[in-house]
Amino acid sequence: MPTLNAPVDVEDVRRRVDALLAEHIAEQRPVLACLGVDSAVLADAVAEMLSGGKRLRAAFCYWSWRAHGGRPDSPLAGAVLRVGAALELFQAAALFHDDVMDDSDTRRGHRTAHRTFEALHQRSGWTGDSRRFGEAAAILLGDLALVASDAEFNRALAEFPAEVGPVARRIFDRMRTEVTVGQYLDMLAQVLPWGMDPVADEARAREVIRAKSARYSVEHPLGLGAALAGADADTLASSSAFGLPLGEAFQLRDDLLGVFGDPATTGKPAGDDLREGKRTVLVARAMAAGDEAQRALLRERLGIRDLADDDVATVAAAIAATGAPDEVETLIAELSSRAFTALAAATLDEPGAEMLARLGHAAIDRRA
């Protein structure tokens, strides 16, 4: 099975997007330095967040542009990659904020930004609450990344024909609105009664997946690439027919890895999703299929922040015993089939179509 690296690295997509992100950080350092010597740590934190990641969104955008007629030797290729960099900056903004809301300790194998700044406050012996300082710093870092994302997107759009800009801007703005609302819906799901109606629980979990992850991870990057190539409304709809189910399958894979993934591969401790009490399709299926003892165990232990490793293993084993992971695998397969059927039916240029297929397969078959 192809790895995610292959389509990201073909035509130097990853390297060129990384170079644009490094260029952005380099441009920001003197701007921040002029505002105060203590601001250098902000550029360092954004650079660290940008240093990880698969460049998935940038790759979907670029290869969609290629599949809809974009040429690698076109002067617009660099602008498309800059849109990819804007997507990666938006991803960074979402992660800074998401880590605060989830109270996460690690991200991609490193301490999260709010924990890093909390520790800085403690080491420095500053006054006030270290935890609140760390969370406030991370929120501001997310805001900085969001401002940067918009700036890079505008800079890229300036290179395209005038008729392209409004269509791409609508997709970009809708994406950002959906993720913000999706974050709220996710937060709301965490506090609503859980386990009383598994069907409603799953419907809510899938609503969150679509708004918070599936659309901005796959569907909208694909739509942006197509729009930048001048695609019409029907063509944009066909890219959504591929992107939305694939994006949902991608997040369902993430939910499985959040419980059963190898920490050495995923970059976060095993069972973090269980400690955070994430209301996922996986847990909803386990609640629906489990016996009373299994449901009671899940209600009792999901969301306990200091849940011991042995208890995490017990909860994971209980979920596995319900057969829920197999059901989620089946759902992933169904969504993937729908996505790749839509991709095959679309009239796309090569090698873009092949690369989108390879990228899609790697995204759902990944182990991290």
PAPAVEX-50980 format. One record per atom (N, C-alpha, C): x, y, z. Coordinates in pm, whole numbers, padded with zeros to 5 digits, always signed. Layout:
BEGIN
XYZ ...
% end
This chain:
BEGIN
+00085-00120+00000 +00000+00000+00000 +00088+00124+00000 +00060+00225-00083 +00146+00342-00089 +00145+00418+00042 +00254+00481+00076 +00262+00562+00196 +00218+00703+00165 +00188+00779+00272 +00146+00916+00253 +00259+00998+00194 +00384+00958+00216 +00499+01034+00167 +00499+01044+00015 +00461+00937-00055 +00478+00934-00200 +00406+01050-00271 +00275+01066-00259 +00209+01175-00330 +00246+01312-00276 +00284+01321-00151 +00325+01450-00094 +00460+01493-00148 +00548+01398-00174 +00683+01432-00217 +00700+01443-00369 +00609+01383-00445 +00617+01395-00590 +00600+01542-00627 +00680+01586-00725 +00686+01726-00768 +00723+01820-00653 +00791+01764-00553 +00847+01841-00442 +00741+01919-00364 +00620+01865-00355 +00513+01938-00286 +00551+01966-00141 +00590+01863-00068 +00622+01882+00074 +00737+01982+00091 +00844+01962+00016 +00961+02049+00033 +00928+02193+00002 +00851+02215-00103 +00820+02352-00143 +00724+02419-00045 +00628+02343+00008 +00539+02399+00110 +00618+02428+00238 +00705+02335+00276 +00790+02359+00393 +00874+02485+00377 +00926+02506+00256 +01007+02626+00230 +00924+02753+00245 +00800+02749+00200 +00712+02865+00215 +00680+02892+00361 +00661+02786+00438 +00634+02803+00580 +00758+02858+00652 +00875+02807+00616 +00999+02859+00674 +01019+03005+00636 +00983+03040+00514 +00992+03179+00468 +00901+03268+00552 +00781+03218+00580 +00687+03295+00662 +00745+03320+00802 +00798+03215+00864 +00855+03231+00999 +00972+03330+00996 +01057+03319+00895 +01170+03410+00883 +01125+03555+00868 +01016+03577+00794 +00964+03712+00777 +00901+03766+00905 +00844+03675+00984 +00776+03717+01107 +00872+03749+01221 +00987+03684+01224 +01078+03704+01337 +01116+03851+01359 +01161+03923+01256 +01194+04064+01280 +01072+04149+01314 +00955+04114+01260 +00833+04188+01294 +00803+04173+01442 +00811+04050+01492 +00785+04027+01634 +00893+04089+01721 +01018+04082+01675 +01129+04137+01753 +01112+04287+01773 +01059+04355+01674 +01036+04500+01686 +00932+04532+01793 +00848+04436+01824 +00742+04457+01923 +00787+04427+02064 +00904+04365+02080 +00956+04335+02214 +01043+04212+02211 +01151+04215+02288 +01247+04105+02286 +01187+03975+02336 +01083+03984+02417 +01023+03863+02473 +00932+03790+02374 +00911+03848+02257 +00817+03787+02162 +00880+03678+02077 +01013+03660+02085 +01079+03560+02002 +01025+03420+02028 +00983+03394+02152 +00932+03260+02185 +00805+03228+02107 +00730+03329+02065 +00608+03305+01988 +00642+03250+01850 +00742+03310+01785 +00785+03259+01655 +00838+03117+01669 +00911+03089+01776 +00964+02954+01799 +00850+02853+01813 +00746+02892+01885 +00634+02800+01909 +00557+02772+01780 +00535+02875+01698 +00467+02852+01571 +00553+02764+01481 +00684+02791+01480 +00775+02710+01397 +00771+02564+01440 +00765+02539+01570 +00761+02401+01618 +00632+02332+01575 +00519+02402+01586 +00393+02342+01544 +00394+02311+01394 +00455+02400+01316 +00459+02380+01171 +00559+02274+01128 +00651+02238+01219 +00756+02144+01181 +00705+02002+01166 +00590+01971+01224 +00533+01837+01211 +00423+01834+01107 +00356+01723+01097 +00244+01712+01006 +00281+01649+00873 +00180+01598+00806 +00200+01523+00681 +00184+01610+00558 +00143+01737+00576 +00112+01827+00465 -00002+01771+00380 -00092+01702+00448 -00206+01637+00382 -00293+01738+00308 -00329+01846+00376 -00421+01942+00316 -00357+02012+00196 -00231+02049+00212 -00159+02112+00101 -00151+02017-00019 -00128+01890+00008 -00115+01792-00100 -00249+01772-00172 -00359+01763-00097 -00489+01749-00163 -00519+01871-00249 -00485+01990-00201 -00508+02111-00278 -00425+02109-00407 -00297+02081-00396 -00208+02085-00512 -00248+01981-00616 -00271+01856-00572 -00301+01752-00670 -00441+01766-00728 -00531+01832-00656 -00660+01864-00715 -00643+01968-00825 -00559+02068-00799 -00529+02168-00903 -00469+02101-01026 -00376+02008-01005 -00314+01937-01118 -00418+01853-01190 -00506+01787-01113 -00607+01700-01175 -00709+01778-01255 -00725+01908-01224 -00822+01991-01294 -00755+02081-01397 -00635+02043-01440 -00574+02112-01552 -00452+02196-01520 -00414+02208-01392 -00296+02285-01357 -00168+02218-01405 -00073+02297-01448 +00053+02244-01500 +00167+02276-01405 +00257+02179-01384 +00367+02203-01289 +00463+02312-01333 +00469+02339-01464 +00557+02446-01513 +00485+02580-01522 +00361+02586-01477 +00285+02710-01479 +00339+02807-01375 +00338+02936-01404 +00377+03035-01303 +00283+03037-01184 +00165+02976-01198 +00069+02971-01088 +00095+02856-00990 +00183+02764-01027 +00209+02649-00939 +00256+02694-00802 +00344+02794-00799 +00393+02844-00671 +00283+02905-00587 +00187+02972-00653 +00075+03032-00579 -00016+02924-00521 -00034+02813-00595 -00115+02702-00542 -00048+02644-00417 +00083+02629-00424 +00156+02579-00307 +00146+02676-00190 +00140+02806-00220 +00123+02904-00113 -00015+02891-00049 -00116+02858-00127 -00247+02828-00070 -00235+02706+00021 -00155+02606-00023 -00129+02491+00063 -00064+02532+00194 +00030+02627+00189 +00093+02677+00311 -00010+02747+00399 -00103+02820+00338 -00209+02885+00415 -00296+02781+00487 -00323+02670+00419 -00399+02562+00481 -00323+02503+00600 -00192+02488+00586 -00112+02434+00696 -00108+02531+00814 -00104+02661+00786 -00109+02760+00894 -00245+02758+00963 -00351+02739+00885 -00482+02728+00948 -00490+02603+01035 -00433+02494+00986 -00426+02371+01066 -00353+02397+01197 -00241+02470+01191 -00167+02502+01313 -00253+02582+01410 -00327+02680+01358 -00414+02760+01443 -00518+02672+01512 -00579+02582+01435 -00680+02492+01491 -00620+02401+01599 -00497+02354+01577 -00434+02265+01673 -00398+02337+01803 -00347+02460+01792 -00318+02538+01914 -00444+02549+02000 -00554+02585+01938 -00678+02603+02012 -00737+02470+02059 -00730+02369+01972 -00785+02238+02005 -00714+02178+02126 -00583+02195+02134 -00507+02140+02246 -00548+02204+02378 -00579+02333+02374 -00626+02400+02496 -00763+02346+02536 -00854+02336+02439 -00989+02289+02469 -00990+02144+02517 -00900+02062+02461 -00892+01922+02502 -00803+01901+02622 -00733+02006+02667 -00638+01997+02778 -00533+01889+02751 -00484+01887+02627 -00388+01783+02586 -00248+01816+02635 -00172+01711+02664 -00034+01728+02712 +00067+01720+02599 +00037+01644+02495 +00135+01624+02387 +00070+01643+02251 +00154+01680+02156 +00113+01695+02017 +00231+01654+01931 +00213+01550+01850 +00318+01501+01760 +00447+01469+01835 +00432+01412+01952 +00548+01369+02029 +00613+01478+02111 +00560+01601+02107 +00616+01712+02183 +00513+01764+02282 +00562+01835+02381 +00471+01898+02476 +00388+02005+02404 +00259+02013+02434 +00173+02111+02371 +00213+02252+02412 +00171+02351+02331 +00213+02489+02354 +00168+02541+02489 +00045+02511+02529 +00000+02566+02657 +00076+02503+02774 +00118+02378+02759 +00200+02317+02864 +00342+02378+02864 +00395+02407+02745 +00528+02467+02735 +00531+02605+02801 +00430+02686+02775 +00427+02819+02833 +00389+02816+02981 +00313+02718+03021 +00286+02699+03163 +00416+02668+03238 +00498+02581+03177 +00627+02546+03239 +00721+02666+03240 +00718+02748+03134 +00800+02869+03130 +00763+02962+03245 +00635+02979+03268 +00586+03063+03378 +00636+03010+03512 +00628+02879+03529 +00670+02819+03655 +00820+02835+03677 +00900+02806+03573 +01046+02817+03584 +01090+02960+03614 +01018+03054+03557 +01059+03194+03569 +01017+03257+03701 +00932+03188+03775 +00886+03241+03903 +00800+03365+03889 +00725+03374+03777 +00639+03490+03755 +00516+03483+03844 +00451+03597+03861 +00331+03602+03943 +00211+03551+03864 +00105+03517+03936 -00016+03472+03871 -00022+03322+03853 -00124+03278+03782 -00153+03137+03763 -00081+03085+03639 +00008+02988+03658 +00087+02934+03547 -00001+02870+03440 -00104+02799+03484 -00191+02730+03389 -00264+02829+03300 -00319+02933+03361 -00391+03033+03283 -00297+03106+03187 -00175+03132+03229 -00078+03195+03142 -00051+03107+03020 -00031+02977+03044 -00004+02885+02933 -00118+02878+02835 -00241+02871+02887 -00357+02863+02798 -00375+02992+02718 -00354+03107+02784 -00368+03235+02714 -00263+03246+02603 -00141+03204+02632 -00035+03211+02531 -00070+03124+02410 -00123+03004+02435 -00158+02914+02325 -00273+02969+02242 -00370+03032+02306 -00479+03094+02232 -00425+03204+02140 -00333+03284+02193 -00274+03390+02111 -00189+03333+01998 -00121+03224+02023 -00046+03158+01916 -00140+03110+01805 -00253+03056+01843 -00352+03017+01744 -00401+03136+01663 -00421+03248+01732 -00464+03369+01662 -00356+03417+01564 -00230+03412+01606 -00120+03452+01518 -00117+03364+01392 -00133+03233+01412 -00132+03141+01298 -00252+03166+01207 -00365+03203+01266 -00485+03232+01187 -00465+03358+01102 -00407+03462+01162 -00376+03585+01088 -00279+03553+00973 -00178+03473+01003 -00079+03437+00902 -00142+03357+00788 -00234+03269+00823 -00303+03189+00721 -00377+03279+00623 -00448+03376+00675 -00523+03467+00590 -00430+03550+00502 -00318+03596+00561 -00222+03676+00485 -00162+03596+00370 -00125+03471+00396 -00067+03387+00290 -00170+03356+00182 -00293+03335+00223 -00399+03306+00125 -00421+03427+00034 -00428+03546+00093 -00446+03667+00013 -00328+03689-00082 -00209+03663-00031 -00089+03679-00112 -00092+03586-00233 -00139+03465-00212 -00149+03368-00321 -00256+03409-00422 -00373+03449-00372 -00484+03482-00463 -00451+03599-00555 -00364+03688-00509 -00328+03804-00591 -00265+03764-00723 -00215+03641-00735 -00149+03596-00857 -00245+03533-00957 -00371+03509-00917 -00466+03440-01003 -00555+03540-01078 -00617+03495-01186 -00713+03581-01255 -00824+03626-01160 -00879+03743-01187 -00976+03804-01096 -01097+03715-01070 -01140+03638-01171 -01261+03556-01154 -01240+03437-01062 -01115+03399-01039 -01085+03283-00952 -01099+03319-00805 -01060+03442-00771 -01053+03481-00631 -01180+03464-00551 -01295+03515-00596 -01417+03505-00516 -01459+03361-00487 -01444+03272-00584 -01483+03131-00563 -01392+03067-00457 -01261+03086-00472 -01167+03028-00375 -01187+03089-00237 -01211+03219-00232 -01232+03286-00104 -01356+03232-00033 -01463+03208-00106 -01584+03152-00043 -01556+03016+00019 -01480+02932-00051 -01447+02799+00003 -01362+02813+00128 -01262+02899+00122 -01171+02919+00235 -01245+02973+00356 -01331+03072+00336 -01406+03130+00447 -01505+03031+00507 -01570+02955+00420 -01665+02855+00472 -01591+02749+00553 -01475+02709+00506 -01395+02610+00578 -01365+02659+00719 -01323+02782+00732 -01286+02834+00864 -01408+02847+00955 -01521+02886+00898 -01644+02893+00978 -01684+02755+01026 -01680+02657+00937 -01722+02521+00973 -01635+02463+01084 -01504+02484+01075 -01416+02429+01178 -01446+02494+01313 -01469+02624+01314 -01498+02693+01440 -01629+02642+01500 -01732+02629+01417 -01859+02576+01466 -01844+02430+01507 -01765+02355+01428 -01741+02215+01463 -01673+02199+01597 -01582+02290+01630 -01517+02288+01761 -01620+02308+01871 -01714+02401+01848 -01819+02422+01948 -01907+02298+01963 -01947+02240+01849 -02031+02121+01855 -01960+02006+01927 -01829+01995+01906 -01750+01894+01975 -01749+01921+02125 -01727+02046+02162 -01727+02083+02303 -01864+02056+02367 -01970+02089+02293 -02105+02064+02342 -02130+01915+02362 -02084+01835+02267 -02104+01689+02276 -02041+01632+02402 -01931+01694+02447 -01862+01643+02565 -01943+01662+02693 -02038+01753+02694 -02111+01782+02818 -02256+01733+02815 -02302+01687+02698 -02439+01635+02690 -02445+01493+02745 -02563+01449+02789 -02578+01310+02836 -02531+01213+02727 -02466+01106+02770 -02402+01014+02675 -02437+00871+02711 -02463+00791+02610 -02486+00649+02631 -02630+00610+02650 -02721+00708+02655 -02862+00676+02672 -02928+00643+02538 -02879+00706+02431 -02933+00686+02297 -02815+00676+02200 -02757+00558+02184 -02638+00544+02100 -02657+00589+01956 -02777+00575+01902 -02803+00619+01764 -02787+00770+01753 -02846+00842+01849 -02832+00988+01851 -02688+01028+01879 -02621+00953+01966 -02480+00981+01996 -02394+00971+01871 -02418+00865+01793 -02339+00847+01670 -02371+00955+01569 -02498+00992+01556 -02536+01098+01462 -02465+01228+01499 -02459+01258+01629 -02392+01380+01673 -02242+01371+01647 -02184+01254+01673 -02041+01237+01651 -02005+01254+01503 -02088+01204+01415 -02059+01217+01272 -02081+01361+01224 -02175+01430+01286 -02194+01572+01255 -02068+01651+01291 -02011+01621+01406 -01888+01687+01449 -01774+01653+01353 -01762+01525+01316 -01656+01483+01224 -01661+01564+01094 -01781+01577+01038 -01792+01645+00910 -01755+01793+00922 -01806+01858+01026 -01782+02002+01040 -01639+02032+01084 -01589+01955+01178 -01461+01988+01240 -01341+01932+01165 -01358+01822+01094 -01242+01755+01037 -01256+01720+00890 -01361+01647+00854 -01368+01590+00719 -01364+01697+00610 -01437+01804+00631 -01444+01905+00525 -01313+01982+00514 -01254+02020+00626 -01133+02102+00613 -01009+02018+00591 -01015+01890+00619 -00900+01804+00595 -00891+01759+00449 -01006+01735+00387 -01004+01678+00252 -01095+01756+00156 -01222+01767+00189 -01317+01824+00092 -01279+01965+00047 -01254+02055+00140 -01227+02193+00102 -01089+02212+00039 -00983+02144+00085 -00858+02153+00008 -00874+02107-00136 -00952+01999-00158 -00980+01956-00295 -01056+02064-00372 -01156+02122-00307 -01234+02226-00372 -01150+02349-00404 -01060+02384-00315 -00972+02498-00341 -00883+02472-00462 -00824+02352-00470 -00741+02319-00584 -00818+02326-00714 -00941+02274-00713 -01024+02278-00833 -01061+02422-00869 -01098+02501-00768 -01137+02640-00792 -01020+02719-00849 -00900+02695-00798 -00783+02767-00847 -00752+02732-00993 -00798+02615-01036 -00782+02574-01175 -00896+02624-01263 -00992+02697-01203 -01103+02753-01280 -01221+02661-01295 -01237+02562-01207 -01346+02466-01218 -01482+02533-01201 -01584+02477-01270 -01719+02530-01257 -01791+02462-01139 -01916+02500-01117 -01991+02452-01001 -02009+02300-01003 -02038+02243-01120 -02058+02098-01130 -01929+02023-01096 -01817+02076-01142 -01688+02012-01113 -01655+02022-00965 -01685+02135-00904 -01663+02149-00760 -01750+02050-00682 -01873+02027-00728 -01961+01931-00662 -01905+01790-00672 -01844+01756-00785 -01788+01621-00800 -01666+01604-00710 -01591+01711-00686 -01477+01699-00594 -01527+01679-00452 -01640+01738-00417 -01698+01717-00284 -01748+01574-00268 -01800+01516-00376 -01849+01378-00370 -01737+01281-00338 -01617+01314-00376 -01498+01236-00339 -01446+01278-00202 -01439+01408-00178 -01370+01459-00060 -01441+01438+00071 -01573+01456+00076 -01642+01447+00204 -01640+01307+00263 -01678+01201+00188 -01671+01068+00248 -01528+01026+00280 -01432+01067+00197 -01293+01034+00227 -01248+01105+00355 -01288+01230+00371 -01252+01303+00492 -01312+01241+00617 -01435+01191+00605 -01497+01125+00720 -01424+00995+00752 -01389+00920+00650 -01313+00796+00672 -01178+00826+00736 -01114+00934+00693 -00986+00977+00750 -00999+01001+00900 -01104+01071+00942 -01121+01100+01085 -01159+00975+01163 -01237+00887+01104 -01270+00761+01172 -01144+00679+01196 -01051+00682+01100 -00922+00616+01119 -00849+00680+01237 -00854+00812+01245 -00790+00884+01354 -00849+00842+01488 -00980+00821+01492 -01045+00780+01617 -01000+00641+01660 -00983+00551+01565 -00931+00418+01598 -00788+00427+01651 -00707+00509+01586 -00568+00524+01630 -00560+00590+01766 -00657+00676+01798 -00658+00742+01928 -00677+00646+02044 -00730+00529+02016 -00750+00427+02121 -00652+00312+02106 -00629+00269+01983 -00550+00148+01961 -00416+00172+01891 -00383+00298+01863 -00259+00328+01792 -00135+00309+01877 -00022+00290+01810 +00108+00277+01876 +00162+00417+01905 +00187+00451+02033 +00236+00585+02066 +00365+00622+01992 +00449+00525+01964 +00574+00554+01893 +00547+00601+01751 +00430+00565+01698 +00393+00604+01561 +00302+00726+01559 +00207+00730+01654 +00108+00838+01654 +00161+00966+01717 +00264+00956+01802 +00320+01074+01866 +00243+01122+01986 +00148+01041+02036 +00079+01078+02159 +00051+00953+02241 +00039+00969+02374 +00022+00851+02459 -00100+00769+02420 -00089+00638+02437 -00203+00550+02410 -00316+00585+02506 -00437+00593+02451 -00553+00615+02535 -00583+00760+02566 -00513+00854+02503 -00542+00995+02530 -00688+01029+02499 -00742+00971+02392 -00882+00998+02358 -00977+00947+02465 -00939+00837+02530 -01022+00782+02637 -01016+00872+02760 -00895+00920+02791 -00881+01010+02907 -00956+01141+02883 -00957+01187+02758 -01030+01310+02725 -01179+01285+02714 -01220+01158+02710 -01362+01126+02699 -01423+01165+02567 -01347+01153+02458 -01395+01195+02327 -01518+01115+02287 -01619+01184+02242 -01746+01121+02204 -01739+01085+02056 -01681+00973+02027 -01655+00931+01889 -01757+00827+01843 -01757+00804+01711 -01840+00697+01655 -01798+00563+01715 -01669+00544+01736 -01619+00421+01796 -01683+00396+01931 -01686+00496+02017 -01745+00479+02150 -01896+00463+02140 -01960+00535+02050 -02105+00520+02033 -02139+00378+01989 -02061+00323+01898 -02085+00185+01854 -02061+00086+01969 -01959+00114+02050 -01931+00026+02165 -02046+00030+02265 -02101+00149+02287 -02216+00162+02377 -02337+00087+02324 -02356+00094+02192 -02472+00028+02131 -02459-00123+02132 -02336-00174+02112 -02317-00319+02096 -02281-00389+02226 -02232-00314+02326 -02183-00377+02448 -02293-00426+02540 -02255-00513+02633 -02351-00556+02734 -02353-00450+02845 -02437-00473+02946 -02454-00372+03050 -02324-00346+03126 -02246-00451+03150 -02119-00435+03223 -02021-00350+03142 -02015-00374+03013 -01925-00297+02927 -01969-00151+02919 -02099-00129+02908 -02149+00009+02903 -02122+00081+03034 -02140+00010+03144 -02114+00071+03275 -01967+00108+03290 -01880+00021+03242 -01736+00050+03248 -01702+00175+03168 -01760+00187+03049 -01733+00304+02966 -01786+00431+03031 -01907+00425+03085 -01962+00544+03151 -01877+00585+03271 -01826+00485+03341 -01751+00512+03464 -01612+00569+03437 -01545+00523+03333 -01403+00556+03318 -01369+00650+03204 -01458+00666+03108 -01429+00760+03000 -01424+00903+03055 -01320+00976+03016 -01310+01115+03057 -01238+01139+03187 -01181+01033+03248 -01101+01050+03371 -00960+01090+03329 -00920+01213+03359 -00796+01267+03307 -00673+01191+03354 -00676+01141+03478 -00559+01071+03532 -00578+00919+03531 -00656+00871+03435 -00681+00727+03424 -00548+00653+03407 -00523+00555+03493 -00397+00480+03490 -00387+00399+03362 -00263+00369+03324 -00239+00295+03200 -00311+00161+03200 -00313+00093+03313 -00383-00036+03321 -00533-00019+03296 -00589+00090+03349 -00731+00116+03327 -00760+00153+03182 -00666+00225+03121 -00680+00257+02979 -00685+00128+02898 -00596+00036+02931 -00593-00093+02860 -00723-00170+02882 -00778-00161+03003 -00904-00230+03033 -01018-00172+02950 -01025-00040+02942 -01131+00024+02865 -01116-00008+02716 -00993-00002+02666 -00969-00034+02525 -01009-00178+02494 -00977-00269+02587 -01014-00409+02568 -01165-00427+02567 -01233-00352+02652 -01379-00360+02656 -01440-00311+02525 -01385-00203+02472 -01434-00151+02343 -01410-00254+02233 -01292-00313+02233 -01260-00415+02133 -01354-00534+02143 -01388-00572+02267 -01473-00690+02287 -01615-00669+02236 -01659-00544+02225 -01794-00520+02174 -01804-00539+02023 -01689-00545+01957 -01689-00553+01811 -01697-00418+01743 -01698-00310+01822 -01710-00175+01764 -01596-00140+01668 -01470-00177+01698 -01363-00143+01602 -01386-00205+01464 -01435-00329+01461 -01464-00391+01331 -01576-00318+01259 -01675-00272+01335 -01785-00198+01273 -01735-00066+01214 -01644+00000+01286 -01589+00126+01235 -01503+00099+01112 -01429-00011+01112 -01352-00048+00992 -01445-00068+00873 -01558-00131+00898 -01655-00151+00790 -01709-00018+00739 -01736+00074+00832 -01784+00206+00793 -01677+00281+00713 -01552+00269+00754 -01442+00330+00679 -01439+00274+00537 -01453+00144+00525 -01451+00080+00393 -01568+00128+00306 -01686+00142+00366 -01802+00189+00291 -01783+00333+00242 -01735+00420+00330 -01713+00559+00293 -01603+00569+00187 -01499+00490+00204 -01389+00491+00108 -01436+00445-00030 -01518+00340-00032 -01571+00291-00159 -01653+00399-00229 -01735+00469-00152 -01814+00577-00210 -01724+00687-00266 -01619+00719-00190 -01527+00825-00233 -01455+00787-00362 -01399+00666-00367 -01320+00628-00483 -01407+00601-00606 -01531+00563-00582 -01625+00552-00695 -01649+00689-00757 -01666+00790-00671 -01686+00926-00720 -01562+00978-00793 -01445+00945-00740 -01321+00988-00804 -01307+00924-00942 -01339+00796-00951 -01327+00725-01079 -01424+00780-01183 -01539+00832-01137 -01640+00883-01229 -01607+01023-01279 -01517+01092-01210 -01482+01228-01248 -01389+01228-01369 -01396+01333-01448 -01307+01348-01563 -01190+01436-01519 -01078+01371-01490 -00963+01442-01433 -00838+01413-01514 -00745+01505-01507 -00618+01491-01578 -00521+01404-01499 -00435+01336-01571 -00325+01262-01509 -00198+01348-01514 -00110+01331-01415 -00112+01230-01310 -00194+01270-01187 -00269+01382-01197 -00341+01429-01081 -00440+01330-01025 -00517+01265-01113 -00618+01170-01067 -00553+01054-00992 -00445+01001-01049 -00376+00890-00983 -00319+00933-00848 -00263+01051-00843 -00203+01097-00719 -00309+01122-00612 -00426+01171-00651 -00534+01188-00554 -00578+01052-00499 -00585+00952-00586 -00621+00818-00541 -00518+00763-00445 -00391+00780-00479 -00284+00731-00392 -00284+00803-00258 -00303+00933-00263 -00307+01011-00140 -00426+00969-00055 -00541+00946-00120 -00659+00903-00047 -00642+00767+00020 -00585+00673-00053 -00563+00539+00005 -00466+00547+00123 -00361+00624+00107 -00263+00635+00215 -00324+00703+00338 -00412+00799+00317 -00474+00871+00428 -00561+00780+00514 -00630+00686+00452 -00720+00601+00530 -00655+00472+00577 -00542+00434+00516 -00473+00311+00556 -00355+00338+00650 -00342+00463+00696 -00225+00502+00776 -00228+00441+00915 -00114+00450+00980 -00100+00402+01118 -00057+00514+01211 -00061+00638+01161 -00026+00755+01243 -00104+00874+01195 
% end
